[in-house]
Amino acid sequence: MELEKSINERHSTRAFLDKPVPREIIERLLFLCTKAPSAINIQPWEFTVVMGEERIRLSKVLVKSMRERNISCGPGAVRPLPEYFMDRQRKLMDCILPHLEKGILFQDFINEGSCNF
């Protein structure tokens, strides 16, 4: 699938059913989530699965706390990213920067550069 088509067809849906998700599905989804792209490929994955009444209680506490503190959920927004993620980011930028300094065109970057770092 072409990158631009993938970006344009991607979406997020926020509608939830009031029934538990089977453990097998959660495990499979978590495995697949580790394959997803991340901002500058830092892949800061950390998962915690909470089910049942504990999930409901914890959800209420987290939502309240985040609203009170006006916290963003982006990588590095709540606490600094571990050094190994930052090191990986620096190495990636070392590869990308020469291309950006040359002023390559967006289409050239998408067609050639973005998959060759």
Biopython code that builds the backbone (N, CA, C, O; Angstrom):
import numpy as np
from Bio.PDB.StructureBuilder import StructureBuilder

atoms = [
    (1, "MET", "N", (0.851, -1.186, 0.000)),
    (1, "MET", "CA", (0.000, 0.000, 0.000)),
    (1, "MET", "C", (0.889, 1.238, 0.000)),
    (1, "MET", "O", (1.904, 1.286, 0.695)),
    (2, "GLU", "N", (0.507, 2.215, -0.769)),
    (2, "GLU", "CA", (1.278, 3.444, -0.847)),
    (2, "GLU", "C", (1.182, 4.210, 0.466)),
    (2, "GLU", "O", (0.151, 4.184, 1.138)),
    (3, "LEU", "N", (2.259, 4.888, 0.821)),
    (3, "LEU", "CA", (2.311, 5.620, 2.084)),
    (3, "LEU", "C", (1.211, 6.667, 2.188)),
    (3, "LEU", "O", (0.510, 6.734, 3.198)),
    (4, "GLU", "N", (1.058, 7.478, 1.160)),
    (4, "GLU", "CA", (0.057, 8.546, 1.222)),
    (4, "GLU", "C", (-1.352, 7.971, 1.386)),
    (4, "GLU", "O", (-2.162, 8.510, 2.141)),
    (5, "LYS", "N", (-1.641, 6.883, 0.681)),
    (5, "LYS", "CA", (-2.952, 6.235, 0.800)),
    (5, "LYS", "C", (-3.150, 5.709, 2.222)),
    (5, "LYS", "O", (-4.231, 5.846, 2.794)),
    (6, "SER", "N", (-2.110, 5.111, 2.785)),
    (6, "SER", "CA", (-2.192, 4.599, 4.159)),
    (6, "SER", "C", (-2.480, 5.717, 5.151)),
    (6, "SER", "O", (-3.316, 5.565, 6.042)),
    (7, "ILE", "N", (-1.792, 6.831, 4.993)),
    (7, "ILE", "CA", (-1.990, 7.963, 5.906)),
    (7, "ILE", "C", (-3.412, 8.498, 5.787)),
    (7, "ILE", "O", (-4.062, 8.772, 6.796)),
    (8, "ASN", "N", (-3.894, 8.647, 4.564)),
    (8, "ASN", "CA", (-5.231, 9.197, 4.350)),
    (8, "ASN", "C", (-6.345, 8.268, 4.807)),
    (8, "ASN", "O", (-7.417, 8.739, 5.184)),
    (9, "GLU", "N", (-6.119, 6.965, 4.783)),
    (9, "GLU", "CA", (-7.162, 6.015, 5.165)),
    (9, "GLU", "C", (-7.139, 5.667, 6.650)),
    (9, "GLU", "O", (-8.074, 5.041, 7.149)),
    (10, "ARG", "N", (-6.110, 6.055, 7.345)),
    (10, "ARG", "CA", (-5.988, 5.743, 8.775)),
    (10, "ARG", "C", (-6.947, 6.622, 9.573)),
    (10, "ARG", "O", (-7.128, 7.798, 9.258)),
    (11, "HIS", "N", (-7.556, 6.050, 10.600)),
    (11, "HIS", "CA", (-8.452, 6.827, 11.452)),
    (11, "HIS", "C", (-8.534, 6.198, 12.839)),
    (11, "HIS", "O", (-8.110, 5.062, 13.054)),
    (12, "SER", "N", (-9.076, 6.947, 13.746)),
    (12, "SER", "CA", (-9.257, 6.484, 15.120)),
    (12, "SER", "C", (-10.745, 6.537, 15.447)),
    (12, "SER", "O", (-11.425, 7.508, 15.115)),
    (13, "THR", "N", (-11.240, 5.503, 16.089)),
    (13, "THR", "CA", (-12.648, 5.450, 16.473)),
    (13, "THR", "C", (-12.735, 5.317, 17.981)),
    (13, "THR", "O", (-12.073, 4.465, 18.574)),
    (14, "ARG", "N", (-13.545, 6.151, 18.598)),
    (14, "ARG", "CA", (-13.690, 6.120, 20.048)),
    (14, "ARG", "C", (-15.128, 5.762, 20.417)),
    (14, "ARG", "O", (-15.892, 6.607, 20.883)),
    (15, "ALA", "N", (-15.477, 4.513, 20.205)),
    (15, "ALA", "CA", (-16.776, 3.996, 20.622)),
    (15, "ALA", "C", (-16.509, 2.657, 21.297)),
    (15, "ALA", "O", (-15.743, 1.844, 20.782)),
    (16, "PHE", "N", (-17.126, 2.428, 22.427)),
    (16, "PHE", "CA", (-16.804, 1.254, 23.218)),
    (16, "PHE", "C", (-18.057, 0.479, 23.597)),
    (16, "PHE", "O", (-19.094, 1.071, 23.897)),
    (17, "LEU", "N", (-17.959, -0.838, 23.583)),
    (17, "LEU", "CA", (-19.032, -1.699, 24.056)),
    (17, "LEU", "C", (-18.812, -1.972, 25.541)),
    (17, "LEU", "O", (-17.683, -1.939, 26.030)),
    (18, "ASP", "N", (-19.890, -2.237, 26.240)),
    (18, "ASP", "CA", (-19.801, -2.509, 27.674)),
    (18, "ASP", "C", (-19.696, -4.015, 27.922)),
    (18, "ASP", "O", (-20.498, -4.587, 28.659)),
    (19, "LYS", "N", (-18.700, -4.649, 27.301)),
    (19, "LYS", "CA", (-18.458, -6.067, 27.559)),
    (19, "LYS", "C", (-16.951, -6.309, 27.507)),
    (19, "LYS", "O", (-16.237, -5.635, 26.766)),
    (20, "PRO", "N", (-16.472, -7.264, 28.288)),
    (20, "PRO", "CA", (-15.024, -7.491, 28.350)),
    (20, "PRO", "C", (-14.457, -8.025, 27.032)),
    (20, "PRO", "O", (-15.123, -8.741, 26.285)),
    (21, "VAL", "N", (-13.218, -7.654, 26.783)),
    (21, "VAL", "CA", (-12.494, -8.150, 25.611)),
    (21, "VAL", "C", (-11.774, -9.426, 26.035)),
    (21, "VAL", "O", (-11.089, -9.424, 27.057)),
    (22, "PRO", "N", (-11.910, -10.510, 25.281)),
    (22, "PRO", "CA", (-11.232, -11.758, 25.649)),
    (22, "PRO", "C", (-9.713, -11.579, 25.737)),
    (22, "PRO", "O", (-9.112, -10.842, 24.956)),
    (23, "ARG", "N", (-9.122, -12.263, 26.692)),
    (23, "ARG", "CA", (-7.677, -12.175, 26.942)),
    (23, "ARG", "C", (-6.861, -12.461, 25.673)),
    (23, "ARG", "O", (-5.868, -11.782, 25.412)),
    (24, "GLU", "N", (-7.271, -13.453, 24.890)),
    (24, "GLU", "CA", (-6.534, -13.817, 23.671)),
    (24, "GLU", "C", (-6.481, -12.641, 22.692)),
    (24, "GLU", "O", (-5.460, -12.412, 22.043)),
    (25, "ILE", "N", (-7.568, -11.913, 22.592)),
    (25, "ILE", "CA", (-7.599, -10.750, 21.694)),
    (25, "ILE", "C", (-6.675, -9.658, 22.215)),
    (25, "ILE", "O", (-5.950, -9.041, 21.435)),
    (26, "ILE", "N", (-6.690, -9.414, 23.512)),
    (26, "ILE", "CA", (-5.800, -8.403, 24.104)),
    (26, "ILE", "C", (-4.346, -8.765, 23.852)),
    (26, "ILE", "O", (-3.553, -7.912, 23.453)),
    (27, "GLU", "N", (-3.990, -10.022, 24.080)),
    (27, "GLU", "CA", (-2.600, -10.451, 23.864)),
    (27, "GLU", "C", (-2.192, -10.276, 22.405)),
    (27, "GLU", "O", (-1.084, -9.818, 22.123)),
    (28, "ARG", "N", (-3.071, -10.635, 21.484)),
    (28, "ARG", "CA", (-2.765, -10.488, 20.057)),
    (28, "ARG", "C", (-2.628, -9.014, 19.682)),
    (28, "ARG", "O", (-1.716, -8.645, 18.942)),
    (29, "LEU", "N", (-3.526, -8.173, 20.186)),
    (29, "LEU", "CA", (-3.452, -6.735, 19.899)),
    (29, "LEU", "C", (-2.167, -6.118, 20.436)),
    (29, "LEU", "O", (-1.541, -5.300, 19.762)),
    (30, "LEU", "N", (-1.773, -6.505, 21.641)),
    (30, "LEU", "CA", (-0.532, -5.965, 22.200)),
    (30, "LEU", "C", (0.663, -6.367, 21.351)),
    (30, "LEU", "O", (1.565, -5.560, 21.126)),
    (31, "PHE", "N", (0.676, -7.601, 20.882)),
    (31, "PHE", "CA", (1.752, -8.049, 20.001)),
    (31, "PHE", "C", (1.776, -7.201, 18.728)),
    (31, "PHE", "O", (2.836, -6.746, 18.297)),
    (32, "LEU", "N", (0.602, -6.994, 18.130)),
    (32, "LEU", "CA", (0.527, -6.197, 16.905)),
    (32, "LEU", "C", (0.879, -4.735, 17.148)),
    (32, "LEU", "O", (1.465, -4.088, 16.281)),
    (33, "CYS", "N", (0.527, -4.209, 18.315)),
    (33, "CYS", "CA", (0.844, -2.807, 18.634)),
    (33, "CYS", "C", (2.343, -2.546, 18.615)),
    (33, "CYS", "O", (2.773, -1.449, 18.258)),
    (34, "THR", "N", (3.127, -3.517, 18.986)),
    (34, "THR", "CA", (4.577, -3.319, 18.988)),
    (34, "THR", "C", (5.138, -3.175, 17.576)),
    (34, "THR", "O", (6.290, -2.777, 17.405)),
    (35, "LYS", "N", (4.342, -3.492, 16.578)),
    (35, "LYS", "CA", (4.765, -3.376, 15.179)),
    (35, "LYS", "C", (4.378, -2.030, 14.564)),
    (35, "LYS", "O", (4.770, -1.726, 13.437)),
    (36, "ALA", "N", (3.616, -1.229, 15.297)),
    (36, "ALA", "CA", (3.111, 0.038, 14.763)),
    (36, "ALA", "C", (4.222, 1.086, 14.678)),
    (36, "ALA", "O", (5.171, 1.053, 15.462)),
    (37, "PRO", "N", (4.100, 2.018, 13.722)),
    (37, "PRO", "CA", (5.078, 3.110, 13.659)),
    (37, "PRO", "C", (4.923, 4.044, 14.848)),
    (37, "PRO", "O", (3.847, 4.146, 15.438)),
    (38, "SER", "N", (5.995, 4.713, 15.187)),
    (38, "SER", "CA", (5.958, 5.683, 16.283)),
    (38, "SER", "C", (6.680, 6.949, 15.839)),
    (38, "SER", "O", (7.416, 6.946, 14.853)),
    (39, "ALA", "N", (6.459, 8.025, 16.578)),
    (39, "ALA", "CA", (7.121, 9.293, 16.269)),
    (39, "ALA", "C", (8.625, 9.066, 16.222)),
    (39, "ALA", "O", (9.216, 8.543, 17.167)),
    (40, "ILE", "N", (9.224, 9.457, 15.137)),
    (40, "ILE", "CA", (10.658, 9.281, 14.843)),
    (40, "ILE", "C", (11.179, 7.904, 15.244)),
    (40, "ILE", "O", (12.343, 7.748, 15.612)),
    (41, "ASN", "N", (10.298, 6.914, 15.165)),
    (41, "ASN", "CA", (10.633, 5.501, 15.372)),
    (41, "ASN", "C", (11.260, 5.204, 16.732)),
    (41, "ASN", "O", (12.110, 4.319, 16.836)),
    (42, "ILE", "N", (10.857, 5.926, 17.773)),
    (42, "ILE", "CA", (11.444, 5.668, 19.093)),
    (42, "ILE", "C", (10.803, 4.491, 19.805)),
    (42, "ILE", "O", (11.398, 3.938, 20.730)),
    (43, "GLN", "N", (9.605, 4.096, 19.400)),
    (43, "GLN", "CA", (8.905, 2.932, 19.926)),
    (43, "GLN", "C", (8.961, 2.821, 21.454)),
    (43, "GLN", "O", (9.523, 1.861, 21.982)),
    (44, "PRO", "N", (8.390, 3.785, 22.159)),
    (44, "PRO", "CA", (8.446, 3.775, 23.629)),
    (44, "PRO", "C", (7.332, 2.936, 24.255)),
    (44, "PRO", "O", (6.612, 3.423, 25.127)),
    (45, "TRP", "N", (7.185, 1.704, 23.829)),
    (45, "TRP", "CA", (6.053, 0.886, 24.247)),
    (45, "TRP", "C", (6.159, 0.430, 25.701)),
    (45, "TRP", "O", (7.177, -0.114, 26.129)),
    (46, "GLU", "N", (5.110, 0.660, 26.425)),
    (46, "GLU", "CA", (4.926, 0.123, 27.777)),
    (46, "GLU", "C", (3.449, -0.200, 27.895)),
    (46, "GLU", "O", (2.614, 0.665, 27.629)),
    (47, "PHE", "N", (3.100, -1.414, 28.283)),
    (47, "PHE", "CA", (1.702, -1.811, 28.375)),
    (47, "PHE", "C", (1.366, -2.266, 29.785)),
    (47, "PHE", "O", (2.158, -2.944, 30.441)),
    (48, "THR", "N", (0.182, -1.885, 30.239)),
    (48, "THR", "CA", (-0.391, -2.388, 31.481)),
    (48, "THR", "C", (-1.838, -2.731, 31.166)),
    (48, "THR", "O", (-2.591, -1.884, 30.687)),
    (49, "VAL", "N", (-2.225, -3.965, 31.432)),
    (49, "VAL", "CA", (-3.595, -4.393, 31.170)),
    (49, "VAL", "C", (-4.300, -4.573, 32.504)),
    (49, "VAL", "O", (-3.844, -5.322, 33.369)),
    (50, "VAL", "N", (-5.424, -3.874, 32.658)),
    (50, "VAL", "CA", (-6.230, -3.964, 33.880)),
    (50, "VAL", "C", (-7.650, -4.274, 33.432)),
    (50, "VAL", "O", (-8.163, -3.653, 32.502)),
    (51, "MET", "N", (-8.287, -5.241, 34.101)),
    (51, "MET", "CA", (-9.626, -5.670, 33.676)),
    (51, "MET", "C", (-10.631, -5.579, 34.825)),
    (51, "MET", "O", (-10.255, -5.457, 35.991)),
    (52, "GLY", "N", (-11.906, -5.641, 34.473)),
    (52, "GLY", "CA", (-12.976, -5.718, 35.459)),
    (52, "GLY", "C", (-13.166, -4.441, 36.254)),
    (52, "GLY", "O", (-12.954, -3.337, 35.751)),
    (53, "GLU", "N", (-13.572, -4.610, 37.512)),
    (53, "GLU", "CA", (-13.841, -3.470, 38.391)),
    (53, "GLU", "C", (-12.594, -2.613, 38.604)),
    (53, "GLU", "O", (-12.691, -1.391, 38.719)),
    (54, "GLU", "N", (-11.434, -3.246, 38.657)),
    (54, "GLU", "CA", (-10.189, -2.493, 38.833)),
    (54, "GLU", "C", (-9.964, -1.552, 37.654)),
    (54, "GLU", "O", (-9.483, -0.435, 37.844)),
    (55, "ARG", "N", (-10.301, -1.982, 36.446)),
    (55, "ARG", "CA", (-10.164, -1.130, 35.264)),
    (55, "ARG", "C", (-11.071, 0.093, 35.376)),
    (55, "ARG", "O", (-10.650, 1.210, 35.073)),
    (56, "ILE", "N", (-12.291, -0.111, 35.803)),
    (56, "ILE", "CA", (-13.236, 0.998, 35.944)),
    (56, "ILE", "C", (-12.724, 1.991, 36.986)),
    (56, "ILE", "O", (-12.730, 3.199, 36.753)),
    (57, "ARG", "N", (-12.284, 1.479, 38.128)),
    (57, "ARG", "CA", (-11.766, 2.343, 39.194)),
    (57, "ARG", "C", (-10.538, 3.112, 38.722)),
    (57, "ARG", "O", (-10.448, 4.326, 38.906)),
    (58, "LEU", "N", (-9.602, 2.406, 38.120)),
    (58, "LEU", "CA", (-8.368, 3.037, 37.663)),
    (58, "LEU", "C", (-8.642, 4.066, 36.562)),
    (58, "LEU", "O", (-8.017, 5.126, 36.546)),
    (59, "SER", "N", (-9.552, 3.773, 35.658)),
    (59, "SER", "CA", (-9.904, 4.723, 34.596)),
    (59, "SER", "C", (-10.392, 6.039, 35.174)),
    (59, "SER", "O", (-9.986, 7.109, 34.721)),
    (60, "LYS", "N", (-11.257, 5.965, 36.167)),
    (60, "LYS", "CA", (-11.788, 7.183, 36.784)),
    (60, "LYS", "C", (-10.678, 7.994, 37.443)),
    (60, "LYS", "O", (-10.635, 9.218, 37.315)),
    (61, "VAL", "N", (-9.787, 7.311, 38.145)),
    (61, "VAL", "CA", (-8.676, 7.996, 38.820)),
    (61, "VAL", "C", (-7.756, 8.661, 37.800)),
    (61, "VAL", "O", (-7.365, 9.815, 37.975)),
    (62, "LEU", "N", (-7.410, 7.940, 36.740)),
    (62, "LEU", "CA", (-6.496, 8.484, 35.728)),
    (62, "LEU", "C", (-7.103, 9.666, 34.981)),
    (62, "LEU", "O", (-6.433, 10.678, 34.773)),
    (63, "VAL", "N", (-8.357, 9.545, 34.580)),
    (63, "VAL", "CA", (-9.007, 10.644, 33.858)),
    (63, "VAL", "C", (-9.064, 11.888, 34.733)),
    (63, "VAL", "O", (-8.762, 12.989, 34.272)),
    (64, "LYS", "N", (-9.445, 11.720, 35.982)),
    (64, "LYS", "CA", (-9.526, 12.861, 36.905)),
    (64, "LYS", "C", (-8.154, 13.515, 37.069)),
    (64, "LYS", "O", (-8.030, 14.738, 36.996)),
    (65, "SER", "N", (-7.136, 12.702, 37.288)),
    (65, "SER", "CA", (-5.787, 13.223, 37.495)),
    (65, "SER", "C", (-5.270, 13.954, 36.257)),
    (65, "SER", "O", (-4.686, 15.031, 36.368)),
    (66, "MET", "N", (-5.482, 13.374, 35.091)),
    (66, "MET", "CA", (-5.000, 14.012, 33.866)),
    (66, "MET", "C", (-5.720, 15.330, 33.604)),
    (66, "MET", "O", (-5.100, 16.297, 33.160)),
    (67, "ARG", "N", (-7.006, 15.376, 33.872)),
    (67, "ARG", "CA", (-7.751, 16.630, 33.680)),
    (67, "ARG", "C", (-7.282, 17.701, 34.653)),
    (67, "ARG", "O", (-7.137, 18.865, 34.277)),
    (68, "GLU", "N", (-7.044, 17.314, 35.899)),
    (68, "GLU", "CA", (-6.588, 18.283, 36.902)),
    (68, "GLU", "C", (-5.223, 18.854, 36.548)),
    (68, "GLU", "O", (-4.961, 20.034, 36.779)),
    (69, "ARG", "N", (-4.367, 18.033, 35.995)),
    (69, "ARG", "CA", (-2.998, 18.464, 35.679)),
    (69, "ARG", "C", (-2.837, 18.914, 34.238)),
    (69, "ARG", "O", (-1.765, 19.387, 33.861)),
    (70, "ASN", "N", (-3.878, 18.779, 33.422)),
    (70, "ASN", "CA", (-3.820, 19.141, 32.008)),
    (70, "ASN", "C", (-2.663, 18.411, 31.315)),
    (70, "ASN", "O", (-1.847, 19.031, 30.634)),
    (71, "ILE", "N", (-2.606, 17.104, 31.495)),
    (71, "ILE", "CA", (-1.504, 16.287, 30.991)),
    (71, "ILE", "C", (-1.791, 15.806, 29.571)),
    (71, "ILE", "O", (-2.902, 15.382, 29.254)),
    (72, "SER", "N", (-0.779, 15.879, 28.738)),
    (72, "SER", "CA", (-0.841, 15.325, 27.390)),
    (72, "SER", "C", (-0.377, 13.870, 27.440)),
    (72, "SER", "O", (0.352, 13.477, 28.350)),
    (73, "CYS", "N", (-0.795, 13.089, 26.476)),
    (73, "CYS", "CA", (-0.417, 11.671, 26.441)),
    (73, "CYS", "C", (0.715, 11.380, 25.461)),
    (73, "CYS", "O", (1.038, 10.211, 25.249)),
    (74, "GLY", "N", (1.320, 12.382, 24.863)),
    (74, "GLY", "CA", (2.373, 12.151, 23.881)),
    (74, "GLY", "C", (3.642, 11.597, 24.506)),
    (74, "GLY", "O", (3.866, 11.769, 25.704)),
    (75, "PRO", "N", (4.494, 10.919, 23.694)),
    (75, "PRO", "CA", (5.747, 10.372, 24.219)),
    (75, "PRO", "C", (6.616, 11.458, 24.847)),
    (75, "PRO", "O", (6.878, 12.484, 24.219)),
    (76, "GLY", "N", (7.051, 11.242, 26.050)),
    (76, "GLY", "CA", (7.922, 12.187, 26.739)),
    (76, "GLY", "C", (7.193, 13.334, 27.403)),
    (76, "GLY", "O", (7.832, 14.168, 28.044)),
    (77, "ALA", "N", (5.860, 13.407, 27.273)),
    (77, "ALA", "CA", (5.111, 14.535, 27.833)),
    (77, "ALA", "C", (4.956, 14.432, 29.344)),
    (77, "ALA", "O", (4.965, 15.453, 30.032)),
    (78, "VAL", "N", (4.815, 13.229, 29.871)),
    (78, "VAL", "CA", (4.573, 13.040, 31.295)),
    (78, "VAL", "C", (5.881, 12.884, 32.052)),
    (78, "VAL", "O", (6.047, 13.437, 33.139)),
    (79, "ARG", "N", (6.793, 12.142, 31.485)),
    (79, "ARG", "CA", (8.110, 11.952, 32.102)),
    (79, "ARG", "C", (9.130, 11.830, 30.973)),
    (79, "ARG", "O", (8.779, 11.448, 29.856)),
    (80, "PRO", "N", (10.363, 12.145, 31.255)),
    (80, "PRO", "CA", (11.373, 12.049, 30.193)),
    (80, "PRO", "C", (11.481, 10.622, 29.665)),
    (80, "PRO", "O", (11.329, 9.656, 30.413)),
    (81, "LEU", "N", (11.744, 10.506, 28.373)),
    (81, "LEU", "CA", (11.941, 9.187, 27.789)),
    (81, "LEU", "C", (13.264, 8.610, 28.273)),
    (81, "LEU", "O", (14.205, 9.360, 28.532)),
    (82, "PRO", "N", (13.349, 7.282, 28.400)),
    (82, "PRO", "CA", (14.614, 6.656, 28.795)),
    (82, "PRO", "C", (15.732, 7.005, 27.813)),
    (82, "PRO", "O", (15.476, 7.259, 26.636)),
    (83, "GLU", "N", (16.949, 7.014, 28.297)),
    (83, "GLU", "CA", (18.101, 7.427, 27.496)),
    (83, "GLU", "C", (18.252, 6.601, 26.223)),
    (83, "GLU", "O", (18.647, 7.141, 25.189)),
    (84, "TYR", "N", (17.945, 5.298, 26.274)),
    (84, "TYR", "CA", (18.118, 4.495, 25.061)),
    (84, "TYR", "C", (17.167, 4.937, 23.949)),
    (84, "TYR", "O", (17.506, 4.799, 22.773)),
    (85, "PHE", "N", (15.978, 5.469, 24.289)),
    (85, "PHE", "CA", (15.091, 6.024, 23.265)),
    (85, "PHE", "C", (15.680, 7.319, 22.710)),
    (85, "PHE", "O", (15.638, 7.558, 21.504)),
    (86, "MET", "N", (16.224, 8.146, 23.588)),
    (86, "MET", "CA", (16.806, 9.411, 23.147)),
    (86, "MET", "C", (18.026, 9.161, 22.260)),
    (86, "MET", "O", (18.232, 9.864, 21.270)),
    (87, "ASP", "N", (18.831, 8.161, 22.617)),
    (87, "ASP", "CA", (19.999, 7.817, 21.812)),
    (87, "ASP", "C", (19.564, 7.346, 20.425)),
    (87, "ASP", "O", (20.164, 7.718, 19.416)),
    (88, "ARG", "N", (18.539, 6.544, 20.386)),
    (88, "ARG", "CA", (18.006, 6.072, 19.110)),
    (88, "ARG", "C", (17.498, 7.246, 18.270)),
    (88, "ARG", "O", (17.703, 7.282, 17.056)),
    (89, "GLN", "N", (16.840, 8.199, 18.917)),
    (89, "GLN", "CA", (16.334, 9.386, 18.223)),
    (89, "GLN", "C", (17.496, 10.192, 17.641)),
    (89, "GLN", "O", (17.425, 10.650, 16.501)),
    (90, "ARG", "N", (18.567, 10.366, 18.423)),
    (90, "ARG", "CA", (19.729, 11.120, 17.932)),
    (90, "ARG", "C", (20.356, 10.437, 16.718)),
    (90, "ARG", "O", (20.719, 11.103, 15.748)),
    (91, "LYS", "N", (20.484, 9.109, 16.767)),
    (91, "LYS", "CA", (21.059, 8.372, 15.637)),
    (91, "LYS", "C", (20.196, 8.525, 14.389)),
    (91, "LYS", "O", (20.713, 8.699, 13.285)),
    (92, "LEU", "N", (18.885, 8.461, 14.568)),
    (92, "LEU", "CA", (17.982, 8.635, 13.436)),
    (92, "LEU", "C", (18.124, 10.033, 12.844)),
    (92, "LEU", "O", (18.176, 10.190, 11.625)),
    (93, "MET", "N", (18.187, 11.038, 13.697)),
    (93, "MET", "CA", (18.324, 12.415, 13.214)),
    (93, "MET", "C", (19.649, 12.611, 12.491)),
    (93, "MET", "O", (19.716, 13.383, 11.533)),
    (94, "ASP", "N", (20.698, 11.933, 12.926)),
    (94, "ASP", "CA", (21.981, 12.014, 12.227)),
    (94, "ASP", "C", (21.843, 11.515, 10.787)),
    (94, "ASP", "O", (22.511, 12.020, 9.884)),
    (95, "CYS", "N", (20.974, 10.524, 10.578)),
    (95, "CYS", "CA", (20.748, 10.004, 9.226)),
    (95, "CYS", "C", (19.855, 10.922, 8.397)),
    (95, "CYS", "O", (20.064, 11.082, 7.194)),
    (96, "ILE", "N", (18.866, 11.521, 9.043)),
    (96, "ILE", "CA", (17.886, 12.344, 8.327)),
    (96, "ILE", "C", (18.419, 13.736, 8.007)),
    (96, "ILE", "O", (18.142, 14.276, 6.936)),
    (97, "LEU", "N", (19.176, 14.316, 8.921)),
    (97, "LEU", "CA", (19.607, 15.705, 8.794)),
    (97, "LEU", "C", (20.282, 16.034, 7.464)),
    (97, "LEU", "O", (19.950, 17.064, 6.876)),
    (98, "PRO", "N", (21.212, 15.217, 6.954)),
    (98, "PRO", "CA", (21.826, 15.568, 5.661)),
    (98, "PRO", "C", (20.798, 15.716, 4.540)),
    (98, "PRO", "O", (20.951, 16.566, 3.663)),
    (99, "HIS", "N", (19.758, 14.893, 4.570)),
    (99, "HIS", "CA", (18.717, 14.987, 3.544)),
    (99, "HIS", "C", (17.916, 16.268, 3.709)),
    (99, "HIS", "O", (17.562, 16.911, 2.721)),
    (100, "LEU", "N", (17.631, 16.640, 4.938)),
    (100, "LEU", "CA", (16.881, 17.868, 5.186)),
    (100, "LEU", "C", (17.708, 19.094, 4.815)),
    (100, "LEU", "O", (17.173, 20.071, 4.291)),
    (101, "GLU", "N", (19.010, 19.044, 5.085)),
    (101, "GLU", "CA", (19.882, 20.170, 4.761)),
    (101, "GLU", "C", (19.997, 20.374, 3.252)),
    (101, "GLU", "O", (20.197, 21.499, 2.793)),
    (102, "LYS", "N", (19.874, 19.295, 2.480)),
    (102, "LYS", "CA", (19.918, 19.405, 1.020)),
    (102, "LYS", "C", (18.644, 20.038, 0.482)),
    (102, "LYS", "O", (18.596, 20.475, -0.668)),
    (103, "GLY", "N", (17.620, 20.084, 1.314)),
    (103, "GLY", "CA", (16.348, 20.665, 0.888)),
    (103, "GLY", "C", (15.600, 19.786, -0.092)),
    (103, "GLY", "O", (14.969, 20.283, -1.025)),
    (104, "ILE", "N", (15.669, 18.479, 0.115)),
    (104, "ILE", "CA", (14.975, 17.590, -0.817)),
    (104, "ILE", "C", (13.478, 17.860, -0.798)),
    (104, "ILE", "O", (12.923, 18.296, 0.211)),
    (105, "LEU", "N", (12.848, 17.598, -1.906)),
    (105, "LEU", "CA", (11.413, 17.803, -2.031)),
    (105, "LEU", "C", (10.656, 16.740, -1.247)),
    (105, "LEU", "O", (11.142, 15.625, -1.062)),
    (106, "PHE", "N", (9.474, 17.095, -0.794)),
    (106, "PHE", "CA", (8.637, 16.175, -0.025)),
    (106, "PHE", "C", (8.448, 14.855, -0.768)),
    (106, "PHE", "O", (8.612, 13.784, -0.184)),
    (107, "GLN", "N", (8.102, 14.930, -2.056)),
    (107, "GLN", "CA", (7.832, 13.703, -2.810)),
    (107, "GLN", "C", (9.079, 12.833, -2.911)),
    (107, "GLN", "O", (8.986, 11.608, -2.837)),
    (108, "ASP", "N", (10.255, 13.457, -3.080)),
    (108, "ASP", "CA", (11.494, 12.687, -3.118)),
    (108, "ASP", "C", (11.720, 11.987, -1.787)),
    (108, "ASP", "O", (12.141, 10.831, -1.748)),
    (109, "PHE", "N", (11.438, 12.689, -0.702)),
    (109, "PHE", "CA", (11.607, 12.100, 0.626)),
    (109, "PHE", "C", (10.693, 10.894, 0.788)),
    (109, "PHE", "O", (11.130, 9.841, 1.251)),
    (110, "ILE", "N", (9.428, 11.040, 0.410)),
    (110, "ILE", "CA", (8.467, 9.950, 0.548)),
    (110, "ILE", "C", (8.840, 8.785, -0.360)),
    (110, "ILE", "O", (8.803, 7.633, 0.071)),
    (111, "ASN", "N", (9.200, 9.067, -1.608)),
    (111, "ASN", "CA", (9.470, 7.998, -2.567)),
    (111, "ASN", "C", (10.827, 7.341, -2.384)),
    (111, "ASN", "O", (10.977, 6.153, -2.667)),
    (112, "GLU", "N", (11.812, 8.086, -1.919)),
    (112, "GLU", "CA", (13.162, 7.545, -1.868)),
    (112, "GLU", "C", (13.756, 7.535, -0.468)),
    (112, "GLU", "O", (14.182, 6.488, 0.019)),
    (113, "GLY", "N", (13.786, 8.694, 0.180)),
    (113, "GLY", "CA", (14.542, 8.819, 1.415)),
    (113, "GLY", "C", (13.939, 8.169, 2.630)),
    (113, "GLY", "O", (14.669, 7.629, 3.461)),
    (114, "SER", "N", (12.622, 8.201, 2.763)),
    (114, "SER", "CA", (12.014, 7.771, 4.018)),
    (114, "SER", "C", (12.190, 6.293, 4.299)),
    (114, "SER", "O", (12.095, 5.872, 5.452)),
    (115, "CYS", "N", (12.442, 5.500, 3.282)),
    (115, "CYS", "CA", (12.596, 4.055, 3.498)),
    (115, "CYS", "C", (14.051, 3.610, 3.448)),
    (115, "CYS", "O", (14.323, 2.410, 3.489)),
    (116, "ASN", "N", (14.974, 4.527, 3.363)),
    (116, "ASN", "CA", (16.375, 4.155, 3.179)),
    (116, "ASN", "C", (17.287, 4.537, 4.331)),
    (116, "ASN", "O", (18.505, 4.421, 4.199)),
    (117, "PHE", "N", (16.749, 4.985, 5.448)),
    (117, "PHE", "CA", (17.626, 5.434, 6.530)),
    (117, "PHE", "C", (18.238, 4.272, 7.239)),
    (117, "PHE", "O", (19.007, 4.460, 8.182)),
]
sb = StructureBuilder()
sb.init_structure("model")
sb.init_model(0)
sb.init_chain("A")
sb.init_seg("    ")
for serial, (resi, resn, name, xyz) in enumerate(atoms, 1):
    if name == "N":
        sb.init_residue(resn, " ", resi, " ")
    sb.init_atom(name, np.array(xyz, "f"), 0.0, 1.0, " ", f" {name:<3s}", serial, name[0])
structure = sb.get_structure()
